[in-house]
Amino acid sequence: MTMADSSGDNSLKRVARAISTANWTAKAKQAAASLKAQHAAGRDGDDTPAEPIWPTPKDQLEALKGLFHKPQIAPDAPAPSPEIDEAALEHDAAEVAEAMRRVDWAQVRVVTS
């Protein structure tokens, strides 16, 4: 079953809404402020590990998968047993993680600055 043939499923609309309604400028400003604060703390001798400014690729994939799942009808209703091929899911997650490793992040920074 493809995403297009699931009748009544608004998964793509939820994903599009999540992407289009995000305030990307505010997120970028928040990330820059966090990086500046951590850099200043490091200059002042603070050697605590840096706080990540974005979720890991795995966390991002999990959030995206969550957008594609149908919302529960009632919050206290038992969750339906998923019929997900875990091996295929792990394979897909590994492919996404590998693709993220191949991104030229220096070029991304140049283009987005």
C-alpha positions as CSV (number, residue, x, y, z in Angstrom):
1,M,0.0,0.0,0.0
2,T,1.4,3.4,-1.0
3,M,0.8,6.7,0.7
4,A,-1.4,7.8,-2.3
5,D,-3.8,4.9,-2.1
6,S,-4.7,5.1,1.6
7,S,-8.2,6.7,1.5
8,G,-8.9,9.3,4.1
9,D,-5.3,9.4,5.4
10,N,-4.1,12.9,5.8
11,S,-0.5,11.9,6.5
12,L,1.0,13.9,3.7
13,K,-1.1,16.9,4.7
14,R,0.2,16.6,8.3
15,V,3.8,16.4,7.1
16,A,3.3,19.4,4.7
17,R,1.7,21.4,7.5
18,A,4.5,20.5,9.9
19,I,7.1,21.7,7.4
20,S,5.3,24.8,6.1
21,T,4.2,26.1,9.5
22,A,7.5,25.8,11.2
23,N,9.2,29.1,11.9
24,W,12.5,28.2,10.3
25,T,13.9,31.7,10.9
26,A,13.3,31.5,14.6
27,K,14.8,28.0,14.7
28,A,17.9,29.2,12.9
29,K,18.2,32.2,15.3
30,Q,17.8,30.0,18.3
31,A,20.4,27.6,17.0
32,A,22.9,30.4,16.3
33,A,22.3,31.9,19.8
34,S,22.9,28.5,21.4
35,L,26.1,28.0,19.4
36,K,27.3,31.5,20.4
37,A,26.5,30.9,24.0
38,Q,28.3,27.5,24.1
39,H,31.3,29.0,22.3
40,A,31.5,31.8,24.8
41,A,31.2,29.3,27.7
42,G,34.0,27.2,26.1
43,R,36.2,30.3,25.8
44,D,35.6,31.0,29.5
45,G,36.8,27.6,30.5
46,D,33.5,25.6,30.7
47,D,34.3,22.1,29.4
48,T,30.9,20.6,29.6
49,P,29.8,18.8,26.5
50,A,28.1,20.9,23.9
51,E,24.3,20.7,23.7
52,P,23.0,19.4,20.4
53,I,21.0,22.1,18.5
54,W,19.1,19.6,16.3
55,P,17.8,16.1,16.9
56,T,19.9,13.2,15.7
57,P,19.1,11.8,12.3
58,K,17.4,8.8,14.0
59,D,15.3,11.1,16.1
60,Q,14.3,13.1,13.0
61,L,13.3,9.9,11.2
62,E,11.2,8.8,14.2
63,A,9.4,12.2,14.3
64,L,8.8,12.0,10.5
65,K,7.4,8.4,10.9
66,G,5.2,9.7,13.7
67,L,3.6,12.2,11.3
68,F,2.7,9.4,8.9
69,H,0.9,7.3,11.6
70,K,-2.9,7.9,11.9
71,P,-3.8,9.7,15.1
72,Q,-5.5,7.6,17.8
73,I,-9.3,8.0,18.0
74,A,-9.3,8.1,21.8
75,P,-6.3,8.8,24.0
76,D,-7.2,5.9,26.4
77,A,-7.9,3.4,23.6
78,P,-5.3,0.6,23.3
79,A,-2.8,1.1,20.5
80,P,-3.4,-1.1,17.5
81,S,-0.8,-3.8,17.0
82,P,1.5,-2.4,14.2
83,E,2.1,-4.6,11.2
84,I,5.5,-3.1,10.5
85,D,8.4,-5.0,9.0
86,E,11.1,-4.1,11.6
87,A,13.9,-5.3,9.4
88,A,12.8,-3.1,6.5
89,L,12.4,-0.2,8.9
90,E,15.9,-0.7,10.3
91,H,17.2,-0.9,6.8
92,D,15.5,2.3,5.8
93,A,16.8,4.0,8.9
94,A,20.3,2.9,8.1
95,E,20.0,4.2,4.5
96,V,18.8,7.6,5.8
97,A,21.6,7.8,8.4
98,E,24.1,7.0,5.6
99,A,22.7,9.6,3.4
100,M,22.9,12.2,6.2
101,R,26.6,11.3,6.6
102,R,27.3,12.0,2.9
103,V,25.9,15.5,3.1
104,D,28.5,18.2,2.6
105,W,27.6,20.2,5.8
106,A,30.2,22.9,5.0
107,Q,28.4,23.6,1.7
108,V,25.1,23.6,3.6
109,R,26.4,26.2,6.0
110,V,27.7,28.3,3.0
111,V,24.4,28.2,1.2
112,T,22.2,28.9,4.3
113,S,24.3,31.8,5.6
